[in-house]
């Protein structure tokens, strides 16, 4: 954990000298504190101001005292990384160990707004609230064995996905080369209160962490529970303001329900009818999310057409209208990985899913966000133009509350690109778009010049239309022969939040006579 987090609790150090006696517990700081089992750890609606951190713990180390007071950041949990995030509280805070008591009284929980500001960070900004298990006589956080908890339960609401993080302290943080890549579980967005319970075995190091010290592995929850320093509720997302409210904290040993209000969440955490906004995890020739989360297999059926020294790319990227003055963003269901990798999102939703929050800002165009994947690069990492015409068509498993504009990016300019459209749908569908169904922007179509002779039996207008259709199809096919990336744009006139999901990606095959095989869905 960031050392500043501990410093923020300096006034709390000696405030809690033994196991909380208001829960019927006894213990001393001279010998190891043995605490009885029973009751929740924290219920603000029952008048709790701090977490009963000693409850269910096998024992507290000698010369330590239970803590459990909630802490926060004065400027932001990401300040040491260059961020400028903060938490906006609904009321003025008090002093002393329970300075958040006014907030707890105000909303019967810990509620606030995570105001995420990226600053100079290279990753997504984040903010957190949490508590330390115990402290020694000098006020230094001490690890505690809470294996007997069996796991934890939390009730909360949140505008965006969050995470519940096992804090292992500064010493282990240094061993892992950072203070924020600790074992965690994902908490989905929840606009209505929901209770989630997790076994220790469900806590894992983030997917971007590839190396571990001796004796540690990715699944580190059980091991972490034996030396837990604290827990944190963390929101990490695109810059913006996100409301949250923590309502309860308990242990799996308490017998808390797995989920008190399952209807309050969906694939991206908002109310939805059964079967809506859920990707099914199909296989695809180009992309099978469950098998290759990070990359689309862009070399499929196009290797023999690639430039020399071309290396498959296929990595997902996204962009917004920020450079044009817009304020649109994407709210992801889980925190992104290192260098804003979408791999954790893919693993969570069986594809790329989220909420496009479209905000016009100062932009003169309609607000938008876009997703895409590059085709190939050279050995130095430079983007290449590649012939993907052998794909014949691109097929998507998807859902979206807005139509999705599919574009073939043929240059660094975003203007004048061949495009087609996937219609909006709340339930997952599979659709193919062959090159003949892509369009060109009107300003890229040269008007008919009248040089084509009349075809036998056709009127002048029919001749014109056929010729124009042929010329457009030819230009689109030429674009498919020099494509940098495939991009999917979500754009609307109205500012609002729109759910979307992109799952498996397929291509359309030809039969022996060169006709499209349109029952491609049977192959999935």
N, C-alpha and C positions, 0 to 999 in steps of 0.2 A: 504493500500500500504506500501511496505517497506519504512521506514523513509529515507533510503539512496537515494531513488528516488527523494524525495523532496529536499534533500541536494544537489543533483547534479544540481539542478536548482537555487541554491542560488544567482547566478549572475543575474538571470532574475527577481528577486522579484519586483523591482520598475520600471522595464523597460516599462511597459504598463499601464499607469495611468488611462485610461478611455476607453470607447468603441471605437473601431478602426474607426477613422474619414475617412480613405481612403475608407470605404464602406458606407459613408454617414450617420454614426451614431453619436449621441451626447450623452453625459452623464457626470456626475460629481461624484467625490468620497465623496462629502459632504452629499448629499441626495442619496437615492436608485437610481441606474442608470436604467432608463427605455430606452430600445433599440428597434429600429424599426425592422420590419421583412423584409427579402429579401436577395437573394444571397446565394452562397455556403459558407461553413465555411472555407474551405482551398482548393485552387487549385494551386499547384506549377507551373503548366504550364502557369498560369496567373501572376506569379511573387510573389505569397504569400510565405512568410518565416515562418509565424506563423498562428495558427488557430484563427479565429475570434470568440473566445469562448463566447462573450457576445451576439452574434447574436441570435435572437429569444428567448433569455432568458426573462422570465417575468420581472425580475429585479435582479440587483446585490445587495447583502446585503450592508448596510451602512458601510462606511469606508473600502471598499474593492476595488480592481482594477482588471480588466480583465487581464488574463495571456495569455494562449494559445501557449506558446513557447514549442517546442518539446524538450523532455528530453530523456536521454539514461543512461546506466550504464557504469561506468568506468571499472568495473570488471565483473559484471553480476547481473541480477535481482534476482538470487537465492543465492547470496553470504551469506546472513544471515542464509540460510538453509544448508550451507556447500558446495554449488556448486561453480564452477569456470568458469561459462559461461561468454561470452563477445560478443560484436558486432564488426565486422571488417568492417570499412568504406572504400569506394572506393577512397577517397581523404583525405588529412589532414584537420582537423577541425579548424575552426576559434575560436575567443574568443567572450565573451559577450553573451547577451541573445539569439542571433540568430547564435550560433556557428555551427549549422547544415546547414547554408546557402550555404556553399561550396558544400555539398552533394546534396542539392536541385538543385543547378545550374548544377551540374555534370550529374544528371540522371533525372531531371525534376520530382523529387519525393524524398522520403526518402528511399534510397536503401542501402543494406548492406548484410552481411553474419552473421547470428546468429551462433556463434561457441559455441555449447553446450557441456559442460564438467561437468560430474556428481560430481566429488570430493567425499565428504563423504555423499552426499544426499541419502536419502532412497526413494525418488520419482524421477520422470524424471526431468532432468534439464530444465531450461527455461530462456528466455531473452525477454525483452520487450522495446518498445518505446511508448511514450505517451505524453499527455499534461495535465496540471492542468487548471481548469476553471478560478479560481480567487484567489487572495491572499489579506491578510489584510496588514495594514501598517507595521507590523513586519515581513512580508514575509511568514506568515503561510498560507497554502492552506485553502481556505474557500469554503464551499458547496454552490451550486447555484441551483435554481429551473429552470430546462430546460424542464419542461413538455410540453411547447408549441412547442418544436422541433418535437413532435409526434413520434420520433424515429431517427435513424441515418442511413447514407449510407456511404459506404467505397468502393473505387476502389483500387485494389492491385494485385500483383502476389506473389506467395510463393511456394517454393519447397515442402513444407509439409503443412498439415492443421495447422491453427492458431486459435486464439480466440480473440474476441473483448470484453474487460472487462470493466465494470462500476466500477470505483474506488470510494469507499465511505470514504476513508481517514483512518488515524491511529486510531481515537477514535472509529469508528465503527468496524475497523479491530480488535481492542482489544476486543470489545464486541462479535465478531464472533470467537474469539480465534485464528485468523490467519490474515495475510495480503494478501493472494493470493486466497482465496476461495470466491471471490466476484461474483455477478451475471454476466453472460457472455452469448454470443452466439458463436456457432462454425462457423469458416470460412473455407470452404473446400480448399484443395490444388488447386492452379490455376497456371498452367504454362504460360497461356496467361492472359492478364489483364481482370478482371471481376469486375463488380459492384454489391455489395450486400446491400440491404436495410432491416432494421429490425424495427418493432414496439417496443416500450418500453416493451410491454407485453410479448415479446419473450425472454427477458433476464431472466435467472433463475440461482439460486445457483447450483453449481455442484452436481451431483447425489450422490457423496460420503458424502455430508454434510447431516446429519440426524436430527440435532437439531438446532432450531432457537430461538433467543431471543423473548420475548413477542412482539407481533405486527408484526412479520415478518413471512414469509412463503417462500417456494421454489420459487414461481413465484414473484419475487421482483423487476422487472424492472420498473414498474410504480411508486412504492414507492421510488426506488433509484433515479429516474429522478428528484424528488422533492428536493434532497439533494446531487446532484452529485458533487464530488470533481474533478474528471478527467476521462479520458478514456485511455485505453492501448491496443495496438496491441501486442499480446503475442504469441510466439512460444515455445511450450513445447513438447519435443520428446526425442527419444533415442539420446545418445551422437553422435555428428556429426556436419557438417557444412551445413546450409540451407540458400539459398538466398531468399531475400524478397524485395519488392518494393511497397511502399504505394504511390498511385497516386492522391487520392482525398478524401476529407472528407466533408460530408454535412449532412443535416437533411432531414427527411421525408417530412417536410413542404416545402422543396425546389421543390418537384415534381421530384426528380431524378428518373431515370428508375430503375426498380427492378433488372434487369440484362442486361447489355449492350452486353455481349458476352456469351450467355448460352452454346454455343458449346465448350467452353474452359474447362468445368468441367464435371466430371462424378461422380460415387460413390466414387472414390478415387482421383478425381480432374484432370485427364489427358484426352486427347482427345480419344474419343471412339465412335463407331457407335451406333445408337439407339439399345437398348436392350442388350448391352454388359456391363459386369462388374456390374450388378445390381442384388441383391438378392430379391426374391419376398415375403419373409415373410410368408412361409407356416407353418402349424402346423406339429409337429413330435411327435412320442410317447416318444422318449428320450429327445428331446429339441425343444421347440417352442420359438425362440428368443423374440418375442413380449410379451410373457406371463411370461417368467422366464429368464431374461437376464443374470443373474449371474451364473446359474447352469444347468448342464445337469442332467436329472432325471435318474441317473445310477441304482437306485434300481428297475426300471421297469422290471418285469418278472424275477427277480433274487433274490428277498428277501428271498425266502425259501432256497436258496443255500448259503447265506452269512454266514460268521463266526459269532460266538456269539459276541454281543456288537458292531457289525459293524454299523457305522454311514455313511449315504450317503455323498459323497463328490461332485463330478461333477463340481468343480470350474475350469474355464479355466486358463491355464498357458501357457507361451511361453518361448522359450530359443533360443540361437544362438550358433555359433561356437566359441564364445569368449574364452572359456577355452582351446580350441585346438589351439589358436593363430589366429583364423579368425577375421574378422572385419565386419561381416554381422550384419544387424539390420532390424527392422521393422518400417516403417513409417506409423503411424496410422492416420485415417482421422480426429480424434479429440483428444484432450488431455485426457490422462488416468485419472482414479479416484484415490482415496486414496490407498496407498500400490500397486500402478500400476494396479488397477482393470480395467478389460476390459469392464465393464458394460457400460460406455459412448460410447464405440465403437459399442457394440451390439445395443444400442438404436439408434445410428446414421445410421448404415448400414443394420439393420434387420438381424444381424449375426455378425461374426467376419471377418472384411475385412481390407485390408491394402496393402502396397507395401513391398515385400521382397527385400531388398537391399543387394544383395549377393556380398561380398568382401572377397577374399581369405586370405589376410594378410600373416601371417607366417604359416598358417595351411598347413599340408601336404595332407589334404583331400579336396574334393570339398566343396565350401562354402554352408552353409545351414542355415535356420531358421526353427523352428518347433512350432506347437501349440498342445495342448493336454488337456485332462481333467482326473482327478483322479477318481477312482471308489468308494473307501470307506476308512475310517480311523477308528481307535479304539477311545475309549473315551479320550485318551491322545493325540490324533492327529497323531498317527503313521500310516503310510500307510499300508493297508492290501492287501493280495492277495485274489481275489474274483472270484467265478465261474459265468461267464457271458455267458456260452454256451447256455443258454435258449434264448438268443437273436437270435440265428440261423444265423444272418447276421447283418451287420451295413450298413445303407443307408444314403447317404449324399445329401443335396442340396448344390451345390458349383459352383464356376468358378475359373479358374486358368490359367495363361499363361504358367505354367510348370506343368508336371504331379505331383500329390501329392502322396507320399508314405505313406500308412496307416499302422501303426505298432501296434502290441499288446505288450505292455511293461510288461514283466514278471519278471524283476529284475531291480536293480539299474544300471546295465550295459546297455549301448546303443547298444552293439554288439550282433549279432546272434538272432535278434528278428523276429518272424513271421511277414510277410508283404504282402501287396497287393498294387495295384496302381489304382488311379483315373486318367484317361487321361486328358490332357490339354484341355481346352475349354474356349472361350472368353464369351460365353453366358451361363446362368445358366442351369445346368442339374441336374437330380436326378439319382443316381446310387447306387446299392446295391452290397455289397461284402460278400458272404457267406463264412463260414470257409473253404469250399473246394477250394476256389480260393485264399487262402493265401499261401505263399511260405516260405520256410526256406532258409537262406543263405547256400551256397554250403558247407561251412566248418562245418555246423551243420548236414549234411546228411551223415550217415554212409554208405560206399559203400556196395552194394549187396554182401553177402558172399556165395551165391550159395547153401544155405541149404534148400531152398524151392523146393519141388518136382515139376516136370513138370505137368502142368494142361492139362487135356485131350483136344487134338485138338489145343493146343497153342504152338508156337515156344518158344525156350529158351528166345529170346529177348522180346517177348510179355509177357512172365511170369515175366521177370525181371522188365519191365516197370510197369506192373500192381502192382507188389509187392512194388516197390518204391513209386508209387503214394499212395498206401494204407498206407504205413508207414509214409509218409509226412503228409497225411490228419490226421492220428491218433495223430501225434505230435502237429499239429496245434490245434486240438480240445482239447488236453490236456492243451495247452497254454491258451486257452479260459477259462479253468477251474481255472486258477491261474493268473489272470491279475491284474496288478497294475493300469494301465491307458491305454487309447487309444491316440496315438500320430500321428500327421499329419506333415510330413516333406517335405519342399520345398527346393530342392537341385539342383544345376546345375554346369557344368564345367565352363561355361562362366560367368564372373562377369557382372552383370547388375541388373536392377530393374524389378521385376515381380509382377503383380497384382494378388491378390487372394481374395476369399471370401468363408466362410463356413456358410451356413444357417441351416435350420432345419435338425435334425438328427432323423432317423426312425429306426425301426428294421423290419425284415422280418418274417412274420407269416407262420405257417404250416397249411395245410388243414387236414381233418379228417384222411387221409391216410398217413400223414407225409410228403407230398410233399410241396415244397415251393410255396407260392402264389406270383407270380411274377408281378401281376398288382397292387403292393403296392402303386404305384403313385396315383391311383384313390382315395386312402384314404386321400390324401393331398388336 
